[in-house]
Amino acid sequence: MKKTLGALSLLGASALALSGCAGGGSPTGGSAATGELTVWLVGTDTPQDARDYLKKTFEQQNDGWTLTIEEKTWADTTEGYVAALSSNDAPDLVEVGNTQAPGFIDQGLFADITDIRDDLGGDDMLPAFVESATLDGALYAAPYYAGSRVVFYSPTTYGGELPATLSDYVKAGIDNTTGSKSGIYAPGKDWYNALPYVWANGGEIATLEGDKWVGGFSSEGGVEGLTMLQDVYKNATIAPADADETDPQVPFCAGEVGFLSAPSWVQWSILAPADAEAPGCPDDTGKDMAAFALPGMTEGEVAPVFAGGSSIAVAAKSDAPDMSEAALEIILSEGYQKILAENGLIPARTSFAQYLPDNQITAEAAKAAASSKAVPASPKWVEVESAGVIKDALVKIAQGGDVAEIAAALDGQIEAILNS
């Protein structure tokens, strides 16, 4: 969610601004007796209880060491991460999107952690995440957590029958849209929730044919899916065409949304206390909140949704690699992952799924996860994301542009990046 080409060109002011505070390392590649370990986590998805557990456990187990967690944004994980991880003042452990990992690995920015693979969980780790973080048989990142998107709704803002197909979903969204409410919350830059329309109609982002990637948005299924999505943009949402999916609980809690497709862990943002720093609405719109897996084109089927989540890795330039691996083992431990699971995040190890909440939303998320799909497995995929070409194309579609022309141009941009 980097480039073999141009990584060094990204060094500069952003490296200074985002460089880590790792300290105390040994010049021979081990770790000193004392020091400070710096961990970069992205956004607010990691609960405070988990952060406290990591710091307390690490410092108890490693006398003389302190662990500092710095919170980054997803915007930081593109050029800023490359600059910082390429510098001599790199952080020690970093969270990245699972789709970003291959790009960072391809650039040599993550350390080989194959030697502790079994200590991290071995075959118990989420297979798809391990596969995307493996190069030439070596493991360079561990799963952190996963999640799948479900459609949230509340009787406060939606009172009709639940849709049985994707076409029904779009129609229900259109029927429930008013001048102040989106039947379906669909900001134009939200490419994660745009993909199911393409996939459900038989389209793809890109497929590998021989040794070349071929874009799939302009295929028959791709155009059909994007045309269906344009109908949503035009008739089922009042979300801005140039906005992204950040903080979707805000319009949901304001009663401005009928259907909200979002990661299952957003339920905790909705249920946050009304006086919290990022307030939720547990006593209002969120009181009777429920969710369902996005339906497919045929009744009884579930639409493919984006398989999202995060990986976590030791920086190749960490000056405390041994301590970094020790912290990573805590993160993959039962104690830490249990906290993530209890907060609705699918844990990094399959055996810890037992700790997920036993509720309707989690059950629907599991159903959605079973039909999830990933982005093309190319180390250059991260360049597609950072270039923003899919977002740009969707904004044009949301603004009423010609779907076929936009899709063809998008395929050309994706092919140029993946095949460069």
N, C-alpha and C positions, 0 to 999 in steps of 0.2 A: 504494500500500500503504500540497483541504482545503477548506476551505470558503470560498465567496464570502461567506457570512454568518458572522459571528462570529469572523473572523480576529483582529480587534483585541481581542476579549474574551479571547483566549488569551495576551495579553501580560501580563507580571508577573514572578513569581519565576523561572519557567522561562526567561524571556528572559535574566535575569542568569546563571543557572546554565549555560546552553548557548550563550551568545553567543560569537562567534568572536573571533580576535585579529588580524584583518586590519589592516594598517598601511601608512603611507607613501603613501597615495593622493593624487591631485591633486583639488582641489575642483572642477575643471572637467570631471571625468569621465575624464581620462586616468590615467596612472600616473607616480609620482615616480621619481627616479633610483635610489633605494634604498628598501628596505622589506622587509616580511615578508608572504608569501602563506600563507593558511591553507586547507587542504584537508580536508574531512570525508569519511572513508570509513567504511562501515558494516560492522561485524563483522570476521571474520578471513578472508573469502573472497579478498581481495586478497593475493597472496603477498608476503612480505617483500622478495624480489628485485625485484618491480615497484615497491614503495614506494621502495626504495633507488635504483632507476633514475630514477624521477621526480624525486626530490630532487637527485640528482647532476647529471642532465642540465639541469634547470631552472637550478640555481645556476651551472653552467658557462656556460650561454648568456646569463645575465642577471647580470652582475657587480654586486655590491652588494646583491643580493636573496637572501633565504633563504626556503625553503619548509618549512612545518611541516605534518605530517599528524596529524590528531586522529581517533582511532577512536571511533565512536559505535555505539549499538545500534539495532536496528530500532524499539524502543520510543521512542527519541529522535526518530524521523523523523515523528512525528505532531505533537502540540502543541508540543514543544520546538523543532522545526524552524521551525514557523510563527512562533513568538515570536522566535527568533534571526534569521531572515531578514527579519523586519519591523523589527528594531531598527537603530540606527545603528552597531552594532558587529558587523555580519554577517560570517560567514565568506566566503571568496572563491569556492571551488568546493565543491559538495556532491554526494555520491552519494545517489540515491533509488531506490526500487523503480520498475521501469518502469511499474507501474500507478498509482504516486503522481504521476508527472510531470504529467498533465493538470490535476490539482487545484492544484498549485503554480503552474502556468502561468496558470490561470484567475484566480488571486489577484494576478498580477503580481509574483511573488517571484523569477522567473528573468529574466535579461537576454536580449535578442534576439541570437542568434549567427549570424544568417543570413549576415552579411558574411564569415564564415570557413567557411561550409558546405563549399565545395570543398576548402579546406585540411584539413578534418577527414576528408575521404574522399568527399564528394559522394554519388553514387549507389551507391558501394561500401558505405556504412553500412547496417546492418540495417534493411530497409524498414519493418517493423512498429514498430520503436522510433522511427524518424524520424516516422512517421505520428502516433503518439501524442504526440509532442513538438512538433507543428506546429499553430499556430493562425493562421488567416487568412493562410496562405501563409508565415508567418515561423517559423523554427526557434528553439526555446528550450532544448533539451537535446540532448545527443548520446548515442548508445548507449554503454554502458560494457562490459558483457559479457552473455551470455545463457546459459541452461542449460535442460535438460529433465530431467524425472524418469525414472529407470529403477528397476527392482526389483533390489536387491542381494541376493545369497544366498551361502552358503558350504557346501560339502559337510560342513563341521563341524556345521552346524545344520540343513541340509536335504539329504536324500538321495533324494527321490523324483523322478519325471518332472516336467519343467517343464509348467506349465498351458498349454493351447492356447486357452482362452477365459477371459473374466472370471469366469464361473461356476465353471470349474475352479480358478481362482486362489483364490476364496473357499473352495471345498471343501478344497483343499490346505492352506490356512491353518488351517481348522478342524481338520483331521486331524492337524496338526503342533503344535497348541497343548497345552501342559501347564500345570501349576500354576506353573512357573517360566519358561516360554517362550511368547512370542507367535508364533503361526504367521505372522501379519501384524502388524507394528508399526503401531498405529493409535490414537494419543492423540486424545482427543475434540476438542481445539481445532485439530487439523491440517486446516484447510479446503482447503489446496492439494491434498492427497491424497484429499479427499472428493469433489471436483468430478468426477474421471473416472467415478465410479459414476453420477452424474447425467447427464453428457454421453453416456456409452456407451449409456445407456438412452433417449436421445432428449430428455432434459430440457435446460433452459437456466437460467442464472442470472436473466437478464432480457432481454427483447427490446424494441426500439423499434417501437411501432405508432403511426404518424402522428407526433405530437409527444409521446407518452406512453410511459414505460417500463412494461412489464408483467412482473411476476415470473413465473419458470418453475419454481420448486421444487415448487409444488403441482400442476403438470401431471401427466398420467399417467406420462410418462417420469421426471419429477422424483421422484415418490413411489416409483416402482419402484426407482430408483437409490438413494434414501435408505433404502428398506427393505432392499435388499441390503447397504448399509453398516451398518445396524443389526445385521444378522446377524454381520458382522465384529466389531463392537463387543462383542456379547454372547458370541460363540463362538470368535473367532479371535485375540483379543488380550487381554493382561493389562495393557496400558498404561493409565495413569490416564485416566478420562473427562474430567478437568478439566486435563489437561496439554497442552502444545503440542509442536511438532516439533523444538525446539531440541536441538542436539548428539545427533543420532540415532546417531552412531558409538559412543556410550557403551554402550547396550544391545546393539548389534550385536557389539562387541568382547567384551562379557561373555558372549556365547553365548546371549543371551536372546531372539534374534529369528531366525525362519526367513526371512521375506521383509521387506525394508526398502525401501519406495518413497521415494526421496530424489533431490535434484539430483545430476547425474553427478559434480560436483566433490567430493561427499562421499567419493569414493574416496580422495582425498588425506588426508582426516581419518582414515580407517580405516587408511591405510598410513603415517601419521605414526609416528615412533619411539616405542617404549614408554616412553622416559624424557623425551619432549617435554613442554612445559608443558601441552598438550592431547594426552595420549597416545593413540596408535592401537594396532593389534595386527597389525603386519606379519608376525609370525612365528607367529601363532596363528590366530584366526578369519579374519583378513584374508589369510592366506597364499595360499589358493586362491580368493579372492573372484572372483565373476563377476556378471553382470547380464543382464537381459532387459527388453525393452520391454513394458509392461503390455499384456496381450492385450485385445482387444475382445470384444463379445458373440458374434461369429462367428469361427470358426477361421480363421486367416490374417490377421485384421484387428488393428490396433493401437488400443488405447483412446485417446481424446483426453486429453492431460494438460495441466496448467497450463503456459502459456508464461511462464516467469519470467526474471528478470534485473534488471539495473540500468541506469539512465541517469545522466548526470553533467551538471551545469549550472553556469553562472556566476551567482552571486547578483546580483539586480538592484541591491542596495545595496552590492556590493563597492566598496571605494574604490581598487581597482587593477584595473580592467576589462581593460586591455591586457595586463597580466601574467597575469591569469586566463585570457585567451584563449591566451596563449603556453603556459601549463601544460596547457590542454585539448588543444592540438595535440600536445603530447608524449604525452599519455594515449592519443590516437587514432593515434599513430605506430606504425610496424611494430615498432620495438624494444620498446616497452612492451606492445603487444598480443600480441606473440610470447610474452612471458613468461606472460601470462594464458592463452593457448592451450595452451602446454606444460604448464600446471597443470590442464588439463581444462575451462577456461571457454571457451565459444564466443565468439570475438572479435567486437568491434564492427563490424569490416569483413569482408565476405564473402571477400575475396581472402586474408585471413590465416588462413582455416580450414585451410590447408595445414600449419600448425604444430600442429594438434591431435594428440594422441598416437594412434599407429596401433595401437589395441588393441581388444579385444572390447567393453569397456564403452563406449568412445567411439562405436563403430559402432552399438551399441544405442541410445545417446543420440541419435544422428543420426536413427535410425529413429523414435524417439519424438517428436523435434522436428518431424518432417514431419507428424505428426498432432496437434500441439499446438493449444490454443485459448487465447484471452485473455478477460479479464473485460470487461464492457460498456464501450464507449468513451465514457464520460461523465466530464466534469471533476469530477462529484460522486461518482464511484465511491470516491474516497479517503475520503469521509465514511462510506460503507458499511463499509469496512475499519476505520477508526478507531473506529466505534461498536461493533464486535465482534459485530454481530447474527448473522452466520453462525456464528461460533464458539459463541455462546451457544445457538443452535438445535442445533448438532451435539452439544454437551454434553448437552442434554436428550434427544436421540435416543439417545446412548450410555448414558444413565441409564434407558432403557426407555420413554420417552414415546411418545405417539401420533404416528406419523410424519406422517399427513395433516394433523392439527391444527397441528403444529409448522411444517410446510412452508407452510401457508396463512398463519400468523401472520408467518413470515419474509418471504414475498412482500409482505405489507402493509407491513412495515418498510422493505424495499428500495424499494418504489414510493414511499413517503412521502419518502424521502431523495432519490432520483433525480429525482422530479417536483416537488420543492419550489422 
